[in-house]
Amino acid sequence: MNCSFSCFDTSVCCSSSYESLCDIDRETSDIVLSEVGLLFCQRTKNFSVCNVHLENILVKNWSKNKSVRCAIPTLLSHHKKTAPRAERNITKDAMLKIHSSTGIVLAIGTPICSNCRKHLSSGKPDEHLEVSVPSEEIPVEPLLEIDFDKNLALNIDGEKREYKRYSSDSCKKLWNDHQKETVTDGESQTESESMCFETGDSQYSEASVCMMDKLQRLNSFLATSDVSPVKEKLIPLLSSTDKTKQGCVSKALQCMSAICETICPGEGDSLKDLLFKSVFSAHKPEKPSTLDETALILKETYNTQKHGY
C-alpha cells in the first residue's frame, strides 16, 4: 500500500503505517481531501494515507483555522489586497456551495470574511471568474451522496461547530486543541484575535505571516517526531506566570530533544547533556540576574524530565 498524498506534500517522508480513507471517519476524510483540493468520491475514497502525512495535513488545517484574517484565494476573493477580519470558517456545506459555482475546492476550515461569504454563498456562477468550457465531455465518476450533519460545524448560515474524534490518539489531541480555539457567533473572539487587531494592519502583515509560517513548519517537524504542536505565544515570557514559564521551558525541551535526536540519531540525550553543560558553564555571573533565574528554571525542568519526577 502506498500513500496517495506523498505527491501533494514532499516536505516529509512517508511512514510505514497506512490507513485507508474508508477506515477513517468521514469528517476527517473530507478535511484531508479538501486540503489538497479534492472531494470525497468513488475514486478518492480508496486513497490511502500514511500517519505522517495525515498528521501533517491536520496540523496545517489546524494552523489555518486559527487565523483571524480572511484566507480566501485572490482568484475568488471579493475584497482589496489587505485581507479583512474573518467572520467565520468555511465548513463542508459551504465548501460544496463554492465548488458548485466556481469549480474550486477550498479547504474546510478556511477563514472567510463577510463580503466573500456573501458573494460565494449565493451558489451562482462567479462573474469575475473566467470559466472555459471544454468542447467535448470528459467522463467523470459520480460523487457519492454527501452526508451533512446540521450540527457538524459553524457553517455558512451560522450553526454551531462541533467535531468528531480522529482515528489516532495524536490526531485526536490535535483536534481537541483546535476545538478549544473555536468560537461561535455572538461569543467573544479568542485572545489571539484581539491581540492581532490591536497591532494594526501594517504590523500584522509580513512579520505575523512570517511568524505563523515558521510556527507551522516547526509543528510539521514536531508531528513527525510524535511531539504535540506548539501554540502561538501571545503574552511576553517575562510577564507570564511561573506555571506558564515552566510550560514554555518544558515545550522547548521537547523541541530540543527532537532536534538533537535528528542531528545525532540514537544519541540525542548525549548531545542534549553536552549542550546544557556548555550553556551552564558559559553563564556564571558574579551577581544574581534574570539570566540566573531563567537558567535555574531551565535546569530544574530539565532534571525533572530527565529523572521522571
C-alpha positions in Angstrom: 0.0 0.0 0.0 1.3 3.4 -1.0 0.5 6.9 0.5 -1.7 8.7 -2.0 -0.8 12.1 -0.5 3.0 11.9 -0.9 2.8 13.8 -4.2 0.9 16.6 -2.5 3.4 17.1 0.3 7.1 16.3 -0.3 8.3 18.1 2.9 8.0 14.9 4.9 8.7 11.2 4.3 6.0 8.6 4.5 5.8 6.3 7.5 5.4 2.5 7.3 1.9 2.7 8.8 -1.0 3.4 6.4 -4.8 3.9 6.7 -7.4 3.9 4.0 -9.8 6.9 3.9 -12.6 4.4 4.1 -11.3 3.4 7.6 -11.1 7.0 8.8 -14.3 8.8 9.9 -15.9 10.7 7.1 -15.4 14.2 8.6 -11.6 13.7 8.8 -11.5 12.3 5.3 -13.3 15.4 3.9 -10.9 17.7 5.7 -7.8 15.8 4.5 -9.1 15.7 0.9 -10.2 19.4 0.8 -6.7 20.4 2.0 -5.3 19.0 -1.3 -8.2 20.3 -3.4 -10.2 17.1 -3.8 -13.7 15.9 -2.9 -14.8 12.6 -1.4 -15.9 10.4 -4.3 -15.8 6.9 -5.7 -12.1 7.3 -6.6 -10.8 9.2 -3.7 -12.5 7.1 -1.1 -10.0 4.4 -1.9 -7.0 6.6 -1.3 -4.6 5.6 1.5 -2.6 7.9 3.7 0.4 7.3 6.0 0.3 8.5 9.6 3.0 11.2 8.9 1.1 12.8 6.0 -2.2 12.5 7.9 -0.9 14.4 10.9 1.0 16.9 8.7 -2.2 17.8 6.8 -4.2 18.0 10.0 -1.6 20.3 11.6 -1.7 22.5 8.5 -5.5 22.7 8.7 -5.4 23.3 12.5 -3.0 26.2 12.0 -5.1 27.7 9.2 -8.2 27.6 11.3 -6.5 29.8 14.0 -6.0 32.6 11.5 -8.1 35.8 12.2 -7.8 37.1 8.6 -9.8 36.1 5.5 -7.8 33.4 3.7 -9.9 33.1 0.5 -7.5 32.9 -2.5 -7.2 36.1 -4.6 -8.9 34.4 -7.5 -12.1 34.1 -5.5 -11.8 37.0 -3.0 -14.1 40.0 -3.1 -12.0 42.4 -1.0 -9.0 44.5 -1.5 -5.4 43.4 -1.2 -5.4 43.6 2.6 -7.2 40.7 3.9 -10.0 41.8 6.3 -11.1 40.2 9.5 -12.5 36.7 9.1 -16.2 36.3 10.1 -16.1 32.6 10.5 -14.6 29.4 9.0 -15.8 27.6 5.8 -17.4 24.2 6.5 -18.3 21.3 4.4 -21.6 22.5 3.0 -20.2 26.0 2.4 -17.2 24.4 0.6 -19.6 22.4 -1.6 -21.7 25.6 -2.5 -18.5 27.4 -3.5 -17.3 24.4 -5.5 -20.7 24.2 -7.4 -20.4 27.8 -8.6 -16.7 28.1 -9.1 -15.3 24.6 -9.6 -12.7 25.2 -6.9 -12.4 23.2 -3.7 -11.4 25.3 -0.7 -10.1 23.6 2.4 -12.6 23.0 5.1 -11.9 25.5 7.9 -10.6 28.3 5.7 -11.3 31.7 7.4 -13.7 33.8 5.4 -14.8 37.4 5.7 -18.4 38.6 5.5 -18.0 40.1 2.0 -16.5 37.0 0.5 -19.1 34.8 2.2 -22.0 37.0 0.9 -20.8 36.6 -2.7 -19.6 33.0 -2.6 -22.5 31.6 -0.7 -25.1 32.6 -3.3 -24.5 29.4 -5.3 -24.4 31.4 -8.6 -21.5 31.4 -11.0 -18.9 34.0 -10.1 -19.0 36.7 -12.7 -15.3 37.8 -12.2 -14.0 34.3 -13.0 -13.2 33.2 -16.5 -14.6 29.8 -16.9 -13.6 27.8 -20.0 -16.0 25.0 -21.1 -14.3 22.0 -22.9 -15.6 21.2 -26.4 -16.2 17.6 -25.5 -17.5 15.9 -22.5 -14.9 14.5 -20.1 -16.1 11.3 -18.3 -16.1 11.7 -14.6 -17.1 9.4 -11.8 -20.2 10.4 -9.9 -19.9 11.8 -6.5 -21.4 9.8 -3.6 -24.2 11.2 -1.7 -22.7 13.6 0.7 -23.8 13.3 4.3 -24.2 16.6 6.2 -24.9 16.9 9.8 -26.5 20.2 10.7 -24.6 20.2 14.0 -21.3 19.4 12.2 -19.8 22.9 12.3 -20.3 26.6 12.3 -21.5 26.6 8.7 -22.2 29.4 6.3 -25.6 30.1 7.9 -24.1 30.4 11.4 -24.7 27.0 13.0 -22.6 25.7 15.9 -19.3 24.0 15.3 -18.7 20.5 16.7 -16.0 17.9 15.8 -15.9 14.1 15.8 -13.0 12.1 17.0 -9.9 11.3 14.9 -8.7 7.8 14.2 -5.4 8.0 16.1 -4.6 9.4 19.5 -2.2 12.0 18.2 -4.7 13.3 15.7 -7.4 13.4 18.4 -5.2 15.6 20.5 -4.5 17.9 17.6 -8.3 18.3 17.0 -9.0 18.8 20.7 -6.5 21.6 20.8 -8.2 23.2 17.8 -11.6 22.7 19.3 -10.6 24.8 22.3 -9.7 27.7 19.9 -13.1 27.6 18.1 -15.8 30.2 18.9 -19.4 30.5 17.9 -21.4 33.6 16.7 -22.1 36.0 19.5 -19.2 34.8 21.6 -16.1 36.9 22.3 -13.2 36.4 20.0 -10.1 34.5 21.1 -7.1 36.1 22.7 -5.2 35.5 19.5 -7.8 37.5 17.6 -7.8 40.5 19.9 -4.0 40.7 20.1 -3.7 40.6 16.4 -6.1 43.5 15.8 -4.6 45.7 18.4 -1.3 45.8 16.5 -3.0 47.1 13.3 -2.8 46.0 9.7 0.7 47.3 9.0 2.4 45.4 11.8 0.3 42.3 11.2 1.2 41.7 7.5 4.7 40.5 6.9 6.0 39.9 10.4 2.9 38.0 11.5 2.6 35.9 8.4 6.3 35.0 8.6 6.0 34.0 12.3 2.9 31.9 11.5 4.8 30.2 8.7 7.7 29.4 11.0 5.3 28.0 13.6 3.6 25.9 11.0 6.9 24.5 9.7 8.0 23.8 13.3 4.8 21.9 14.1 5.1 19.9 10.8 8.6 18.8 12.0 7.3 18.0 15.6 4.4 15.9 14.1 7.0 13.6 12.6 8.7 13.3 16.0 5.4 12.5 17.8 5.5 15.8 19.7 2.4 17.8 20.3 2.2 21.2 18.3 3.4 24.5 19.7 0.7 27.0 20.3 1.2 30.7 19.5 2.6 32.7 22.4 0.7 35.9 22.9 1.9 37.2 26.3 5.6 38.1 26.8 7.5 35.4 28.7 8.7 37.7 31.4 5.2 38.8 32.1 3.8 35.3 32.3 3.2 33.3 35.5 5.7 30.7 36.8 3.4 27.9 35.6 3.4 29.4 32.0 7.1 29.8 32.1 7.5 26.2 33.2 5.3 25.1 30.4 7.3 27.0 27.8 10.5 25.6 29.1 9.1 22.1 29.1 7.9 22.5 25.5 11.3 24.0 24.5 13.0 20.9 26.0 10.7 18.6 23.9 11.6 20.5 20.8 15.3 20.4 21.6 15.1 16.7 22.3 13.5 16.1 18.8 16.2 18.3 17.2 19.1 16.6 19.0 17.7 13.2 18.1 17.5 14.3 14.4 21.1 15.6 14.4 22.5 12.6 16.3 20.2 9.6 15.8 20.3 7.4 18.9 22.5 9.8 20.8 20.0 12.7 21.2 20.2 12.7 25.0 24.0 12.7 25.0 24.0 15.8 22.7 21.5 17.5 24.9 23.6 16.9 28.0 26.6 18.4 26.3 24.5 21.3 25.2 23.3 22.1 28.7 26.8 21.7 30.2 28.0 24.2 27.7 25.2 26.7 28.5 25.6 26.5 32.3 29.4 26.8 32.1 29.2 29.8 29.8 26.9 31.9 32.1 28.3 32.3 35.6 27.8 36.0 36.5 29.1 37.2 39.9 25.7 38.8 40.8 22.3 37.3 40.5 20.4 38.3 37.4 17.4 37.5 35.4 19.5 35.1 33.3 20.4 33.2 36.5 16.7 32.8 37.4 15.9 31.6 33.9 18.8 29.2 33.9 17.6 27.8 37.2 14.1 27.2 35.9 15.5 25.6 32.8 17.9 23.4 34.8 15.1 22.3 37.3 12.7 21.4 34.4 15.4 19.5 32.6 16.4 17.5 35.7 12.7 16.8 36.4 12.1 15.4 32.9 15.4 13.5 32.9 14.7 11.7 36.2 11.0 11.4 35.8 9.9 13.2 38.9 
